[in-house]
Amino acid sequence: MAATAHHHTNRKLTHRPAAVATPTRDDAVTTAGETPATARPAAYAWAAARIGIGWIFLWAFLDKVFGWGFATPADRAWLNGGSPTTGFLKGAGDNALGGLFGALAGHAWVDWLFMTGLLGIGVALVLGVGMRIAAAAGTLMLVLMWAAELPLANNPFLDEHLVYAAVLIGLALAGAGGTLGLGRWWGATALVRRLPILR
């Protein structure tokens, strides 16, 4: 009887599966390539980039509307009858695509489209809402401004317009509106849940 019990005990011990180490939270995070120590600062870095570029768009709108004397003198302010786009577009006249862009100078619809874009993109980025549309519209605007300046004076092909465009795309892909912004609230609204493109 004792021998039989001993035999069964040995079989149980022999066939017991080897213990599998349970990965800790740190192991799982390390495997994913991101740790809490890096994820949080990265989110704040993206948020700072978002707000910074948003302010560039928003400030351009305000300065062109009121003529606060930074890039736009008061007598050329939009409120005083100035055209926000004419100076830039006419200045592109000698460039490779100057004929195309120069022909747009002075048209009211061009001014309204440009200024609406500046305001909408700036507000969306600063608040962290509508990031996908803001990134798409901002990228289009920046690429057009880059094209108007070809050939570039200081670089064969790259300038700040394309760098800002790349950052805008990164902001949208990273979902950067949720940190220091209203992105989480915006994404939970019924409108955005019904139309995710507005996220």
C-alpha positions in Angstrom: 0.0 0.0 0.0 2.8 2.4 1.0 4.7 1.4 -2.2 1.6 2.1 -4.3 1.1 5.5 -2.7 4.7 6.3 -3.2 4.5 5.3 -6.9 1.5 7.6 -7.5 3.2 10.4 -5.7 6.2 10.0 -8.0 4.0 10.0 -11.1 2.3 13.2 -9.9 5.6 14.9 -9.3 7.1 13.6 -12.5 4.3 14.9 -14.7 3.8 18.2 -13.0 4.2 20.9 -15.7 7.1 23.2 -15.4 6.3 26.5 -13.8 5.9 29.3 -16.3 7.2 32.6 -15.3 4.4 35.2 -15.4 5.6 38.4 -17.1 5.5 41.4 -14.8 3.9 44.6 -16.0 7.4 46.0 -16.7 8.2 43.0 -18.9 5.0 43.4 -20.9 5.6 47.1 -21.4 9.2 46.6 -22.4 8.1 44.0 -25.0 5.7 46.5 -26.5 8.6 49.0 -26.8 7.2 51.7 -24.6 7.4 52.3 -20.8 5.4 54.6 -18.6 8.6 56.5 -18.1 8.8 57.4 -21.8 5.1 57.4 -22.8 4.1 60.2 -20.5 6.9 62.7 -21.5 6.3 61.8 -25.2 2.6 62.7 -24.9 3.5 66.0 -23.4 6.1 66.6 -26.1 3.4 65.9 -28.8 1.0 68.2 -27.0 3.6 71.0 -26.9 4.3 70.6 -30.6 0.5 70.6 -31.3 -0.1 73.8 -29.3 3.0 75.5 -30.7 2.1 74.9 -34.4 -1.6 75.7 -33.6 -0.5 79.1 -32.2 1.6 79.8 -35.3 -1.5 79.3 -37.5 -3.7 81.3 -35.0 -1.3 84.1 -34.7 -0.9 84.5 -38.4 -4.7 84.8 -38.6 -4.9 87.5 -35.8 -1.9 89.5 -37.2 -3.4 89.6 -40.7 -6.9 90.5 -39.4 -5.8 93.3 -37.1 -2.4 94.3 -38.5 -0.6 94.3 -35.2 2.7 95.1 -36.9 4.6 91.8 -36.7 4.2 90.5 -40.3 1.3 92.8 -41.2 1.3 96.6 -40.8 -1.9 98.2 -39.6 -2.7 99.8 -42.9 -2.6 96.4 -44.6 -4.8 94.6 -42.0 -7.7 92.7 -43.4 -10.1 94.8 -41.3 -8.7 97.9 -43.1 -9.3 96.5 -46.5 -5.9 94.8 -47.1 -5.6 91.4 -48.8 -4.0 88.7 -46.5 -2.7 86.7 -49.5 -1.8 89.3 -52.2 1.6 90.1 -50.9 2.7 86.5 -50.6 1.2 85.5 -53.9 2.6 88.4 -55.9 6.0 87.8 -54.3 5.9 84.3 -55.8 5.6 85.8 -59.3 9.3 85.1 -60.3 9.2 81.6 -58.9 8.7 78.3 -60.8 5.0 78.3 -60.3 4.6 82.1 -60.0 2.2 82.4 -62.9 -0.3 80.0 -61.2 -0.1 81.5 -57.8 0.2 85.1 -59.0 -3.1 84.7 -60.8 -4.8 84.0 -57.4 -3.7 87.2 -55.9 -6.4 89.7 -54.9 -9.4 87.4 -55.2 -11.7 87.7 -52.2 -12.5 84.0 -52.2 -8.8 83.2 -51.9 -8.5 85.5 -48.9 -11.5 84.0 -47.2 -10.4 80.5 -47.9 -6.9 81.2 -46.6 -8.1 83.0 -43.5 -10.7 80.5 -42.6 -8.1 77.8 -42.9 -5.7 79.7 -40.6 -8.4 80.2 -38.0 -9.8 76.7 -38.2 -6.5 74.9 -38.1 -5.1 77.1 -35.4 -8.1 76.7 -33.1 -8.4 72.9 -33.7 -4.7 72.4 -32.9 -4.6 74.6 -29.8 -7.8 72.9 -28.4 -6.8 69.4 -29.5 -10.1 68.7 -31.4 -10.7 67.8 -35.0 -7.1 66.7 -35.4 -7.5 64.7 -38.5 -9.2 67.4 -40.5 -6.8 70.1 -39.1 -3.8 68.0 -40.0 -5.1 67.3 -43.6 -6.0 71.0 -44.2 -2.8 72.3 -42.6 -0.7 69.9 -44.6 -2.4 71.0 -47.8 -1.9 74.7 -47.0 1.7 74.2 -46.1 2.5 72.2 -49.2 0.9 74.8 -51.4 3.0 77.6 -49.7 6.1 75.5 -50.2 5.3 75.0 -53.9 4.7 78.8 -54.3 8.3 79.4 -53.1 10.0 76.9 -55.5 12.9 76.9 -56.2 13.9 77.4 -52.6 16.6 79.9 -51.8 18.3 78.1 -49.0 17.8 74.4 -49.6 17.3 72.2 -52.7 13.9 70.9 -51.6 13.3 71.1 -47.8 12.1 74.0 -45.7 10.0 74.6 -42.6 6.7 74.2 -44.5 7.4 70.5 -45.2 8.7 70.0 -41.7 5.5 71.5 -40.2 3.5 69.3 -42.5 5.3 66.2 -41.3 4.7 67.1 -37.7 1.0 67.7 -38.4 0.7 64.2 -39.8 2.5 62.8 -36.8 0.1 64.7 -34.4 -2.9 63.2 -36.1 -1.4 59.7 -36.1 -0.4 60.0 -32.4 -3.8 61.2 -31.3 -2.1 64.2 -29.7 -5.3 66.0 -28.8 -5.9 64.1 -25.5 -3.0 65.6 -23.6 -3.4 69.2 -22.6 -6.4 69.4 -24.9 -10.0 68.5 -25.3 -9.4 65.5 -27.5 -10.8 62.9 -25.2 -14.0 64.8 -24.6 -14.3 65.6 -28.3 -13.9 62.0 -29.2 -16.6 60.9 -26.9 -19.3 63.2 -28.3 -22.1 61.7 -30.3 -21.2 63.7 -33.4 -17.6 62.3 -33.5 -18.7 58.8 -32.7 -21.0 59.0 -35.6 -18.4 60.7 -37.9 -14.9 59.5 -36.8 -13.3 61.6 -39.5 -14.0 64.5 -37.1 -11.9 63.0 -34.3 
